[in-house]
């Protein structure tokens, strides 16, 4: 328990001290996340907060984790290093989706082949148990890459990705502590300590964003934690067995996962890259209803926590019923948000100027500011 507490203290302190320095350097070097038509912040904000999260988390783990008892962790941190440089380059220079995908596959390779993080069974979901080796590998790769991207894509509102990741890290950390898997408990709580420090600067109004450097790292670590949790909690000799462990693990990451799968589906349906940006995320739907960043974050984290409690309480129903139930309730809620949202009113802007100086008319959203401009 002392090691776990020390990991939290170290990660929190390093991140808390690093973030103000990162903000100052980002401001002096003009390394901002600049607002555009898709983004929802109004002022340029430094976007390298993930540097602070990475520093606090990794240094804490390197000092506290007993690597002699957990040799696979060297590969976890090798994968984290790949993700770190991938995210850092994207935050500073922007990289193509295909290069980002290749980097994620490399990180997944390290934790799957070297770190022995693999989904080998569906644990009774839809009557399926042990998976064929090739299908097991493909499914694990797909799961890891989707989870990595889920935190990247849900990071669209002040405090949201950090708060969801903090909640999940604490839950996994408590479980691994209960089953005496100290290295994994330290991994969870070290991340939680860094996130608490980061959220001090990221809650509305945000002074810094985590950027891809932070969000991709959160996705990678939670992919490791959730797969390990499912494999351990559903084992016959588990110290603290949890029935329907895949459904419970899925519920912990429910909001990022389901929103990512939904948005990927929409983009593919419209023949676009699943990595292309848009404003279809659940937090955009809530913002369009007039909710503030803080309210959106609290609402989604509270809903996710409620689903975790319900899934754990009803675990006797089995994986299949719980997972389909979660899907059904989530997508019913999304359907209601779409059905009840206000329709955007459009108008044709007047042509400005005459002759060669005339500007073409265009269709724009009807807002109070637009109306005033037309008067």
C-alpha positions, 0 to 999 in steps of 0.5 A: 500500500505504501508503494501505491501511495508513493506512486500517486504522490510522485506522479502528482507532484511531477505533473503539477510542477511540470504543467506551468513550465510547459504552459510558459514554454508553449506560449513563448514558442507559440505552440497553441491549439488554434481555434477553427470552425470545428473546434469549440474553444475561442482562444489559442490554448497550449496543447502540450499538457500530455508532456506533463502527464507522461513525465509524472506517470512514467517517472513514478512507475520507473521508480516504484514498480518492481520490474524483477516481478513484472518483466512485461512492463519494460515493453509497456513503457517501450510502447508508451514511448512510441505513442509519446513521440507519435503524439508529440509530433502530431501536436507540433507538426501534424501527421497523416492518419496513416502514419498515426495508425502505423505508430499505433500498430507498432505500440500494439505489437509491443504490448501484445507479442512482448507484454503478453496482453491478449484477448484469448477468450470471449468468456461466454459472450454470445456463447463464445469462449476460447478464440482461434489463435489468429482470430485472437490476435486480430481481435486484440489488435482491433481492441487496442487500436480502438481504445487508443483512439477512443480517448483521442476522439473523446478529448473535445471538452475541457476536463472530459477525457482526463476525468473519464480516464481518472475514473477508469484508472481508479477503478482498475487500480482498486481491483488490482490492489484487491487481488494483490497485483501490485505492479498493475495497481501502481500503473493505474494509480500513477496514471491517476495521480498525474491526471489529478494534477493535470485536471487542475489546469484543464477543467473549464476554463482550461489553461492547457490541453493534453493533446495527442501526446496525452490522449493517445497515452491514456488510450494505450494504458487503459487498453493494457488495464482493461484486457488484463482486468478481464483476463484476471477477473474471469479466471477460474482461480481468481482471487476476486472473481467477477462474473461477466468481467468483459461486460464490467470492463466494457462498462468502465470504458463505455463512453469513449468506446461507444462514442468512437464506434458510433462516430467511426460508423457514421464516417465510414457510412458516408465514405470518409476516413474513420479518422477524419474530423467532424462534430458528431461526438456525444459531447458536441450533441450536448454542447449544442443543447446549451450545456457548458463544458463543465456540465457536459463533463460531469454529466458524461462521467456520472452516466459512465459511473452509473453504468459501471454500478449497474453492470457490476450489480447485474453481472449475474445476467451474463456478458451477452445480456449486459453488453447488448443492454449497454449498447441499447441504452446508449444508442437510445440516448443518442437517438433522443439527443438527435431527435430532440435537438434544435434544427439549424435554420439557414438563410441566404446571405445578401450579395455584397458589392456590385459589378466585379467587386460583388461577393457570391451569396452563400448559405450560412447558419441563422444566428443572432450575430448573423441577423444583426449583421444583416440589419 
